[in-house]
């Protein structure tokens, strides 16, 4: 929670103690990175006409219609121009990348990185160092 506050969040919800769908209302946009139950609950916090974008799982059009919102799946395809824009945002200080863990490009390093990723509790990006 401290990291999120340091990054500038206006409000932080401790998911182990609070239900975000009971705390938040009338949002314009939700970016779903987990899918499943979290995606389902996210519809409840959007205002009419809001949007839900998911990078985890395609949202059900029927659910979006029931809640009066738009929902779509985002599949990222890195393109040179997009990567250049991201690099410029980083240079200008508008985008902060947090590298949480580094692992060597070894069988054990890959295994450790994968295990950390599966916990869904890694802070920042997981990086594999190529020597």
GIKAWO-V439462 format. One record per pair of residues at least 6 apart in sequence whose ideal C-beta (glycine too) atoms are under 6 Angstrom apart, sorted by the first residue. I is the first residue (numbers start at 1). J is the second residue. Records with the same first field share a line. If there is no record, write none. Layout:
I->J / J
This chain:
1->12
3->123
4->12
5->12
13->20 / 23
21->41 / 44 / 45
24->45
25->45
26->47
27->45 / 46
28->50
29->51
30->42 / 52
31->53
32->39 / 42 / 54 / 56
33->55 / 56
34->56
35->56 / 57
39->54
42->52
43->63 / 67
46->69
48->68
50->69
51->70
52->59 / 71
53->72 / 74
54->73
55->74
58->73
59->71
64->71
89->95
98->124
99->124 / 125 / 127
100->122 / 123 / 124
101->126
102->127 / 129
103->109 / 112 / 113 / 128
104->129
105->128 / 130
113->126
116->122
117->126
